[in-house]
Amino acid sequence: MVIMDLDFERHSKRRKTKLEDDPQTTGMELLPREIAQDILSRLPITSLVKFKCVCRAWRAMALDPEVVNLYLSCSTQETDPCVILHCDFPIRNNLYFVDFAAHEEEKEKVKRIRAPFSSMMPEFEVVGSCNGLLCLSDSLFNDSLYIYNPFTGRYKELPKSLQYPDQEVVFGFGFNPKTNEYKVIRIVYYRNGHGRYPRSRRIIYPLSQVQILTLGCPGWRSLGKVSYRLVRRASETLVNGRLHWVSRPCRNKPARRLVSFDLTDEQFREVPKPDCGGLNRCDYHLAVLRGCLSVAVYCNYGRLEIWVMKEYNVKESWVKEYNIGAYMPKGLKQNLVRPLKIWKNASNGRAVRALCVLKNGEILLEYKNRALVSYDPKKGKFKDIDLQGTPKWFQTVVHVGSLNWIDTPSD
């Protein structure tokens, strides 16, 4: 099955048989192992995928666990990211990608990813991205979860979890470097079919259960109840081995809180907030900028303030790092009908999202699920990122392109 609409894959298929039937030394095999690994670790993910398609020997080199781990360590440092665009319009549930680390001609195009499980799960949400892996949830029936590497095509359906007839689920997906384990967390808010509940604009789910799955284990474990009412949004921030959300205000806890979940001891803890005041409203979002926990707060007149926690879990280390003025990208000047699904998933006030910091120091921004823009904080200038093949509507996920895969006993 074709995984990506890339020209080189069609060409590689025509010449693969000749290369494999008539093996020859290319020169790469003659290099010392350490040098070859270092070269591969510096390639953009699109170039590495091309390299893998040349012949069996190069494929084995690209998929060597040492190369995969070295590639991941280099990709998480000062390099430009790869971003996944989850599109639900006009053709439902497509994935696209842009590799900002690629050569100029490569990163000017948006390439489509063909998910091999689309017939089994045509409607899905992106739960999270970690070490080159995407965690996807079934948005139609809420009972299927997949781990998927879009650059290798490998995927794995996870065990089914306990479901409730009337529920609301908050997800998280991350990697624990201390135990070398990937974990998926489901925070389920639900209500039973009995009893009467007060009328309100938002459905109230008085009961809760925390479910966690360690990838490679046969089933989910229950961690009991959770005392926080978290905003229904998958965790976008994995910092210091913890996933992060913001809580909803409630009677006994009226102020919004930064809540973390430690993947090592599996405990919820509060993280000190910045003194910006914005978290007591709905107009904010969390992000990871240069490895630090960050909060982007919407201010008056379309301004965006970004606070960065320089030293994790230290309140005094919060610094207002960026102050971004109002901007209207060219792509927003055209009026389009907004898809219902994106409308439902969009949070109040999230006209612009801070995604990441590029290698040149510019900030990558997403405007209203329709446009990508880079902002130069030194010059105070914006630049529209016009890419060939960009879908009309999308949700951006910052992703580390990799050939990584989960090592589980069942595999």
One Martini backbone bead per residue (centre of mass of N, CA, C, O) as a GRO file, in nm:
protein
  411
    1MET     BB    1   0.097   0.036   0.022
    2VAL     BB    2   0.055   0.359  -0.012
    3ILE     BB    3   0.159   0.621   0.203
    4MET     BB    4   0.272   0.842  -0.007
    5ASP     BB    5   0.260   1.126  -0.223
    6LEU     BB    6   0.549   1.037  -0.378
    7ASP     BB    7   0.756   1.030  -0.645
    8PHE     BB    8   0.988   0.833  -0.547
    9GLU     BB    9   0.817   0.572  -0.510
   10ARG     BB   10   0.757   0.513  -0.808
   11HIS     BB   11   1.056   0.497  -0.898
   12SER     BB   12   1.158   0.280  -0.693
   13LYS     BB   13   0.988   0.040  -0.797
   14ARG     BB   14   1.125   0.018  -1.084
   15ARG     BB   15   1.435  -0.019  -0.950
   16LYS     BB   16   1.440  -0.237  -0.723
   17THR     BB   17   1.477  -0.508  -0.871
   18LYS     BB   18   1.753  -0.443  -0.998
   19LEU     BB   19   1.909  -0.386  -0.732
   20GLU     BB   20   1.848  -0.669  -0.593
   21ASP     BB   21   1.952  -0.858  -0.828
   22ASP     BB   22   2.210  -0.634  -0.852
   23PRO     BB   23   2.426  -0.612  -0.636
   24GLN     BB   24   2.598  -0.314  -0.512
   25THR     BB   25   2.837  -0.095  -0.443
   26THR     BB   26   2.788   0.246  -0.317
   27GLY     BB   27   2.979   0.329  -0.043
   28MET     BB   28   2.816   0.332   0.222
   29GLU     BB   29   2.923   0.046   0.326
   30LEU     BB   30   3.235   0.156   0.360
   31LEU     BB   31   3.166   0.305   0.593
   32PRO     BB   32   3.176   0.377   0.892
   33ARG     BB   33   2.928   0.329   1.111
   34GLU     BB   34   2.933   0.609   1.256
   35ILE     BB   35   2.922   0.784   0.999
   36ALA     BB   36   2.662   0.674   0.875
   37GLN     BB   37   2.482   0.745   1.117
   38ASP     BB   38   2.537   1.050   1.115
   39ILE     BB   39   2.424   1.107   0.835
   40LEU     BB   40   2.132   0.998   0.881
   41SER     BB   41   2.064   1.187   1.133
   42ARG     BB   42   2.069   1.461   0.927
   43LEU     BB   43   1.825   1.393   0.777
   44PRO     BB   44   1.552   1.437   0.642
   45ILE     BB   45   1.273   1.248   0.639
   46THR     BB   46   1.237   1.244   0.329
   47SER     BB   47   1.528   1.142   0.270
   48LEU     BB   48   1.513   0.881   0.442
   49VAL     BB   49   1.287   0.747   0.282
   50LYS     BB   50   1.440   0.737   0.018
   51PHE     BB   51   1.680   0.571   0.117
   52LYS     BB   52   1.506   0.316   0.199
   53CYS     BB   53   1.409   0.262  -0.120
   54VAL     BB   54   1.661   0.160  -0.279
   55CYS     BB   55   1.751  -0.086  -0.078
   56ARG     BB   56   1.807  -0.331   0.149
   57ALA     BB   57   2.062  -0.217   0.281
   58TRP     BB   58   1.947   0.070   0.333
   59ARG     BB   59   1.704  -0.016   0.495
   60ALA     BB   60   1.864  -0.144   0.727
   61MET     BB   61   2.010   0.115   0.808
   62ALA     BB   62   1.756   0.295   0.867
   63LEU     BB   63   1.632   0.061   1.081
   64ASP     BB   64   1.834   0.092   1.281
   65PRO     BB   65   1.810   0.144   1.614
   66GLU     BB   66   2.048   0.342   1.637
   67VAL     BB   67   1.950   0.537   1.418
   68VAL     BB   68   1.673   0.600   1.535
   69ASN     BB   69   1.774   0.719   1.806
   70LEU     BB   70   1.964   0.933   1.685
   71TYR     BB   71   1.748   1.080   1.520
   72LEU     BB   72   1.571   1.165   1.760
   73SER     BB   73   1.787   1.331   1.916
   74CYS     BB   74   1.832   1.536   1.679
   75SER     BB   75   1.526   1.627   1.629
   76THR     BB   76   1.492   1.754   1.936
   77GLN     BB   77   1.655   1.978   1.861
   78GLU     BB   78   1.787   2.235   1.657
   79THR     BB   79   1.517   2.181   1.460
   80ASP     BB   80   1.305   2.147   1.223
   81PRO     BB   81   0.990   2.058   1.173
   82CYS     BB   82   0.717   1.843   1.152
   83VAL     BB   83   0.390   1.870   1.010
   84ILE     BB   84   0.057   1.787   1.081
   85LEU     BB   85  -0.242   1.768   0.878
   86HIS     BB   86  -0.572   1.768   0.986
   87CYS     BB   87  -0.833   1.677   0.764
   88ASP     BB   88  -1.212   1.754   0.719
   89PHE     BB   89  -1.166   1.913   0.435
   90PRO     BB   90  -1.369   1.786   0.200
   91ILE     BB   91  -1.225   1.530   0.280
   92ARG     BB   92  -1.234   1.299   0.506
   93ASN     BB   93  -0.976   1.228   0.690
   94ASN     BB   94  -0.682   1.368   0.640
   95LEU     BB   95  -0.326   1.347   0.589
   96TYR     BB   96  -0.060   1.580   0.627
   97PHE     BB   97   0.272   1.719   0.526
   98VAL     BB   98   0.553   1.917   0.664
   99ASP     BB   99   0.906   1.971   0.596
  100PHE     BB  100   1.113   2.217   0.732
  101ALA     BB  101   1.400   2.051   0.686
  102ALA     BB  102   1.392   2.061   0.404
  103HIS     BB  103   1.425   2.140   0.108
  104GLU     BB  104   1.289   2.389  -0.064
  105GLU     BB  105   1.126   2.209  -0.274
  106GLU     BB  106   0.995   2.028  -0.047
  107LYS     BB  107   0.867   2.264   0.159
  108GLU     BB  108   0.651   2.377  -0.071
  109LYS     BB  109   0.494   2.108  -0.003
  110VAL     BB  110   0.204   1.921   0.039
  111LYS     BB  111   0.169   1.597   0.173
  112ARG     BB  112   0.011   1.298   0.146
  113ILE     BB  113  -0.141   1.064   0.368
  114ARG     BB  114  -0.198   0.709   0.363
  115ALA     BB  115  -0.404   0.546   0.557
  116PRO     BB  116  -0.436   0.196   0.614
  117PHE     BB  117  -0.708   0.234   0.827
  118SER     BB  118  -0.952   0.395   0.693
  119SER     BB  119  -1.171   0.165   0.672
  120MET     BB  120  -1.181   0.117   0.993
  121MET     BB  121  -1.117   0.454   1.043
  122PRO     BB  122  -1.256   0.729   0.903
  123GLU     BB  123  -1.290   0.859   1.195
  124PHE     BB  124  -1.059   1.095   1.351
  125GLU     BB  125  -0.827   1.167   1.614
  126VAL     BB  126  -0.560   1.350   1.750
  127VAL     BB  127  -0.409   1.283   2.048
  128GLY     BB  128  -0.090   1.247   1.957
  129SER     BB  129   0.272   1.319   1.969
  130CYS     BB  130   0.559   1.075   1.975
  131ASN     BB  131   0.846   0.989   1.842
  132GLY     BB  132   0.685   0.957   1.548
  133LEU     BB  133   0.405   0.907   1.688
  134LEU     BB  134   0.063   0.834   1.652
  135CYS     BB  135  -0.246   0.903   1.820
  136LEU     BB  136  -0.562   0.749   1.746
  137SER     BB  137  -0.915   0.821   1.744
  138ASP     BB  138  -1.237   0.731   1.743
  139SER     BB  139  -1.507   0.959   1.651
  140LEU     BB  140  -1.764   0.762   1.633
  141PHE     BB  141  -1.719   0.518   1.881
  142ASN     BB  142  -1.470   0.546   2.103
  143ASP     BB  143  -1.304   0.236   2.087
  144SER     BB  144  -1.059   0.325   1.904
  145LEU     BB  145  -0.696   0.269   1.889
  146TYR     BB  146  -0.395   0.413   1.738
  147ILE     BB  147  -0.072   0.336   1.624
  148TYR     BB  148   0.127   0.566   1.411
  149ASN     BB  149   0.352   0.567   1.127
  150PRO     BB  150   0.362   0.777   0.849
  151PHE     BB  151   0.672   0.681   0.737
  152THR     BB  152   0.602   0.347   0.740
  153GLY     BB  153   0.285   0.241   0.802
  154ARG     BB  154   0.274   0.158   1.080
  155TYR     BB  155   0.033  -0.026   1.287
  156LYS     BB  156  -0.175  -0.028   1.598
  157GLU     BB  157  -0.411  -0.182   1.781
  158LEU     BB  158  -0.567  -0.127   2.069
  159PRO     BB  159  -0.707  -0.205   2.337
  160LYS     BB  160  -0.994  -0.217   2.479
  161SER     BB  161  -1.211  -0.013   2.664
  162LEU     BB  162  -1.401   0.123   2.891
  163GLN     BB  163  -1.745   0.199   2.846
  164TYR     BB  164  -1.990   0.462   2.823
  165PRO     BB  165  -2.288   0.582   2.718
  166ASP     BB  166  -2.220   0.860   2.893
  167GLN     BB  167  -1.945   1.051   2.770
  168GLU     BB  168  -1.617   1.206   2.845
  169VAL     BB  169  -1.295   1.250   2.678
  170VAL     BB  170  -0.951   1.261   2.790
  171PHE     BB  171  -0.635   1.277   2.645
  172GLY     BB  172  -0.311   1.092   2.641
  173PHE     BB  173   0.041   1.096   2.506
  174GLY     BB  174   0.349   0.912   2.602
  175PHE     BB  175   0.695   0.916   2.718
  176ASN     BB  176   0.909   0.715   2.933
  177PRO     BB  177   1.251   0.729   2.984
  178LYS     BB  178   1.287   0.561   3.250
  179THR     BB  179   1.111   0.294   3.119
  180ASN     BB  180   1.058   0.280   2.811
  181GLU     BB  181   0.747   0.397   2.783
  182TYR     BB  182   0.427   0.386   2.655
  183LYS     BB  183   0.135   0.604   2.710
  184VAL     BB  184  -0.222   0.588   2.768
  185ILE     BB  185  -0.479   0.828   2.851
  186ARG     BB  186  -0.807   0.808   3.013
  187ILE     BB  187  -1.044   1.063   3.089
  188VAL     BB  188  -1.351   0.982   3.235
  189TYR     BB  189  -1.666   1.129   3.191
  190TYR     BB  190  -1.974   1.041   3.367
  191ARG     BB  191  -2.312   0.900   3.351
  192ASN     BB  192  -2.580   0.767   3.455
  193GLY     BB  193  -2.926   0.665   3.399
  194HIS     BB  194  -2.969   0.792   3.678
  195GLY     BB  195  -3.124   1.049   3.774
  196ARG     BB  196  -3.096   1.400   3.833
  197TYR     BB  197  -3.006   1.691   3.646
  198PRO     BB  198  -2.912   1.990   3.602
  199ARG     BB  199  -2.961   2.256   3.418
  200SER     BB  200  -2.749   2.327   3.129
  201ARG     BB  201  -2.543   2.398   2.877
  202ARG     BB  202  -2.368   2.180   3.004
  203ILE     BB  203  -2.288   1.874   3.043
  204ILE     BB  204  -2.298   1.673   3.332
  205TYR     BB  205  -2.019   1.483   3.481
  206PRO     BB  206  -1.986   1.338   3.800
  207LEU     BB  207  -1.809   1.110   3.690
  208SER     BB  208  -1.494   0.915   3.719
  209GLN     BB  209  -1.210   0.779   3.514
  210VAL     BB  210  -0.884   0.636   3.510
  211GLN     BB  211  -0.712   0.530   3.217
  212ILE     BB  212  -0.438   0.294   3.149
  213LEU     BB  213  -0.180   0.232   2.891
  214THR     BB  214   0.077   0.007   2.833
  215LEU     BB  215   0.266  -0.056   2.588
  216GLY     BB  216   0.241  -0.425   2.574
  217CYS     BB  217  -0.007  -0.456   2.726
  218PRO     BB  218  -0.320  -0.622   2.743
  219GLY     BB  219  -0.438  -0.380   2.935
  220TRP     BB  220  -0.624  -0.183   3.126
  221ARG     BB  221  -0.603   0.056   3.389
  222SER     BB  222  -0.720   0.163   3.703
  223LEU     BB  223  -0.696   0.489   3.896
  224GLY     BB  224  -0.964   0.607   3.929
  225LYS     BB  225  -1.022   0.907   4.029
  226VAL     BB  226  -1.073   1.261   3.958
  227SER     BB  227  -1.056   1.600   4.091
  228TYR     BB  228  -1.054   1.707   3.798
  229ARG     BB  229  -1.174   1.941   3.550
  230LEU     BB  230  -1.110   1.897   3.230
  231VAL     BB  231  -1.044   2.002   2.938
  232ARG     BB  232  -1.165   1.908   2.623
  233ARG     BB  233  -0.835   1.823   2.557
  234ALA     BB  234  -0.573   1.719   2.432
  235SER     BB  235  -0.258   1.679   2.506
  236GLU     BB  236   0.008   1.915   2.397
  237THR     BB  237   0.200   1.853   2.662
  238LEU     BB  238   0.538   1.721   2.692
  239VAL     BB  239   0.702   1.761   3.010
  240ASN     BB  240   0.908   1.604   3.214
  241GLY     BB  241   0.715   1.341   3.197
  242ARG     BB  242   0.452   1.531   3.142
  243LEU     BB  243   0.122   1.590   3.127
  244HIS     BB  244  -0.104   1.862   3.008
  245TRP     BB  245  -0.359   2.072   3.161
  246VAL     BB  246  -0.669   2.243   3.199
  247SER     BB  247  -0.898   2.343   3.416
  248ARG     BB  248  -1.208   2.363   3.529
  249PRO     BB  249  -1.440   2.530   3.674
  250CYS     BB  250  -1.566   2.502   4.015
  251ARG     BB  251  -1.692   2.519   4.317
  252ASN     BB  252  -1.425   2.418   4.484
  253LYS     BB  253  -1.261   2.517   4.193
  254PRO     BB  254  -1.271   2.818   4.036
  255ALA     BB  255  -0.987   2.798   3.944
  256ARG     BB  256  -0.761   2.761   3.718
  257ARG     BB  257  -0.545   2.479   3.635
  258LEU     BB  258  -0.237   2.327   3.626
  259VAL     BB  259  -0.222   1.993   3.500
  260SER     BB  260  -0.047   1.694   3.582
  261PHE     BB  261   0.101   1.380   3.446
  262ASP     BB  262   0.288   1.123   3.568
  263LEU     BB  263   0.445   0.855   3.398
  264THR     BB  264   0.578   0.717   3.646
  265ASP     BB  265   0.361   0.746   3.911
  266GLU     BB  266   0.067   0.825   3.823
  267GLN     BB  267   0.027   1.144   3.900
  268PHE     BB  268  -0.140   1.421   4.005
  269ARG     BB  269  -0.040   1.770   3.942
  270GLU     BB  270   0.041   2.087   4.016
  271VAL     BB  271   0.121   2.382   3.831
  272PRO     BB  272   0.250   2.671   3.821
  273LYS     BB  273   0.141   2.980   3.736
  274PRO     BB  274   0.124   3.252   3.573
  275ASP     BB  275   0.100   3.621   3.613
  276CYS     BB  276  -0.152   3.682   3.378
  277GLY     BB  277  -0.472   3.578   3.421
  278GLY     BB  278  -0.577   3.410   3.161
  279LEU     BB  279  -0.661   3.125   3.293
  280ASN     BB  280  -0.951   3.240   3.397
  281ARG     BB  281  -1.003   3.192   3.107
  282CYS     BB  282  -1.042   3.075   2.759
  283ASP     BB  283  -0.789   3.251   2.632
  284TYR     BB  284  -0.593   2.978   2.565
  285HIS     BB  285  -0.276   2.784   2.547
  286LEU     BB  286  -0.074   2.513   2.513
  287ALA     BB  287   0.292   2.463   2.492
  288VAL     BB  288   0.606   2.380   2.317
  289LEU     BB  289   0.910   2.571   2.369
  290ARG     BB  290   1.207   2.454   2.361
  291GLY     BB  291   1.106   2.236   2.596
  292CYS     BB  292   0.890   2.434   2.717
  293LEU     BB  293   0.653   2.542   2.908
  294SER     BB  294   0.356   2.700   2.763
  295VAL     BB  295   0.161   3.015   2.743
  296ALA     BB  296  -0.113   3.131   2.550
  297VAL     BB  297  -0.248   3.465   2.554
  298TYR     BB  298  -0.529   3.647   2.504
  299CYS     BB  299  -0.576   3.977   2.406
  300ASN     BB  300  -0.624   4.274   2.323
  301TYR     BB  301  -0.645   4.338   1.986
  302GLY     BB  302  -0.509   4.042   1.904
  303ARG     BB  303  -0.315   3.969   2.112
  304LEU     BB  304  -0.009   3.770   2.205
  305GLU     BB  305   0.092   3.595   2.491
  306ILE     BB  306   0.409   3.438   2.590
  307TRP     BB  307   0.473   3.197   2.834
  308VAL     BB  308   0.778   3.076   2.998
  309MET     BB  309   0.918   2.786   3.154
  310LYS     BB  310   1.247   2.759   3.224
  311GLU     BB  311   1.182   2.606   3.503
  312TYR     BB  312   1.053   2.339   3.608
  313ASN     BB  313   0.818   2.404   3.863
  314VAL     BB  314   0.896   2.722   3.865
  315LYS     BB  315   0.738   3.010   3.913
  316GLU     BB  316   0.979   3.225   3.876
  317SER     BB  317   1.038   3.122   3.562
  318TRP     BB  318   0.832   3.291   3.448
  319VAL     BB  319   0.817   3.432   3.109
  320LYS     BB  320   0.767   3.695   2.892
  321GLU     BB  321   0.873   3.627   2.569
  322TYR     BB  322   0.607   3.712   2.398
  323ASN     BB  323   0.469   3.982   2.174
  324ILE     BB  324   0.186   3.954   1.967
  325GLY     BB  325   0.033   4.088   1.722
  326ALA     BB  326  -0.189   4.164   1.500
  327TYR     BB  327  -0.320   3.942   1.227
  328MET     BB  328  -0.391   3.901   0.861
  329PRO     BB  329  -0.411   3.663   0.660
  330LYS     BB  330  -0.473   3.600   0.335
  331GLY     BB  331  -0.641   3.326   0.377
  332LEU     BB  332  -0.882   3.487   0.549
  333LYS     BB  333  -1.026   3.671   0.320
  334GLN     BB  334  -1.170   3.409   0.257
  335ASN     BB  335  -1.483   3.283   0.251
  336LEU     BB  336  -1.576   2.996   0.447
  337VAL     BB  337  -1.711   2.698   0.516
  338ARG     BB  338  -1.737   2.549   0.818
  339PRO     BB  339  -1.680   2.269   0.954
  340LEU     BB  340  -1.837   2.109   1.204
  341LYS     BB  341  -1.600   1.960   1.343
  342ILE     BB  342  -1.409   2.203   1.374
  343TRP     BB  343  -1.608   2.374   1.527
  344LYS     BB  344  -1.628   2.186   1.777
  345ASN     BB  345  -1.305   2.177   1.838
  346ALA     BB  346  -1.300   2.461   1.875
  347SER     BB  347  -1.191   2.709   2.076
  348ASN     BB  348  -1.231   2.969   2.250
  349GLY     BB  349  -1.034   3.218   2.089
  350ARG     BB  350  -0.860   3.031   1.876
  351ALA     BB  351  -0.733   3.207   1.629
  352VAL     BB  352  -0.443   3.138   1.753
  353ARG     BB  353  -0.146   2.927   1.730
  354ALA     BB  354   0.122   2.811   1.903
  355LEU     BB  355   0.360   2.569   1.800
  356CYS     BB  356   0.668   2.680   1.739
  357VAL     BB  357   1.024   2.695   1.708
  358LEU     BB  358   1.235   2.777   1.487
  359LYS     BB  359   1.564   2.774   1.395
  360ASN     BB  360   1.551   3.104   1.333
  361GLY     BB  361   1.332   3.203   1.578
  362GLU     BB  362   1.067   3.158   1.469
  363ILE     BB  363   0.714   3.155   1.484
  364LEU     BB  364   0.470   2.913   1.463
  365LEU     BB  365   0.146   2.970   1.315
  366GLU     BB  366  -0.213   2.929   1.362
  367TYR     BB  367  -0.505   3.030   1.164
  368LYS     BB  368  -0.816   2.917   1.190
  369ASN     BB  369  -0.746   2.642   1.034
  370ARG     BB  370  -0.600   2.799   0.748
  371ALA     BB  371  -0.308   2.918   0.850
  372LEU     BB  372   0.039   2.977   0.801
  373VAL     BB  373   0.275   3.146   1.026
  374SER     BB  374   0.553   3.361   1.060
  375TYR     BB  375   0.741   3.502   1.345
  376ASP     BB  376   0.950   3.783   1.408
  377PRO     BB  377   1.060   3.903   1.714
  378LYS     BB  378   1.281   4.111   1.624
  379LYS     BB  379   1.104   4.260   1.382
  380GLY     BB  380   0.785   4.216   1.390
  381LYS     BB  381   0.726   3.998   1.157
  382PHE     BB  382   0.524   3.863   0.901
  383LYS     BB  383   0.471   3.528   0.733
  384ASP     BB  384   0.340   3.372   0.482
  385ILE     BB  385   0.266   3.019   0.428
  386ASP     BB  386   0.291   2.909   0.100
  387LEU     BB  387   0.148   2.597   0.003
  388GLN     BB  388   0.131   2.338  -0.191
  389GLY     BB  389  -0.170   2.168  -0.104
  390THR     BB  390  -0.330   2.316   0.098
  391PRO     BB  391  -0.575   2.289   0.292
  392LYS     BB  392  -0.851   2.468   0.394
  393TRP     BB  393  -0.866   2.268   0.644
  394PHE     BB  394  -0.693   2.250   0.971
  395GLN     BB  395  -0.491   2.061   1.205
  396THR     BB  396  -0.204   2.111   1.393
  397VAL     BB  397   0.089   1.891   1.430
  398VAL     BB  398   0.362   1.847   1.604
  399HIS     BB  399   0.636   1.662   1.449
  400VAL     BB  400   0.854   1.376   1.457
  401GLY     BB  401   1.026   1.256   1.217
  402SER     BB  402   1.023   0.888   1.185
  403LEU     BB  403   1.119   0.523   1.210
  404ASN     BB  404   0.975   0.458   1.452
  405TRP     BB  405   0.898   0.197   1.703
  406ILE     BB  406   0.735  -0.025   1.894
  407ASP     BB  407   0.862  -0.226   2.164
  408THR     BB  408   0.702  -0.532   2.189
  409PRO     BB  409   0.633  -0.854   2.273
  410SER     BB  410   0.415  -0.894   2.034
  411ASP     BB  411   0.634  -0.813   1.800
   0.00000   0.00000   0.00000
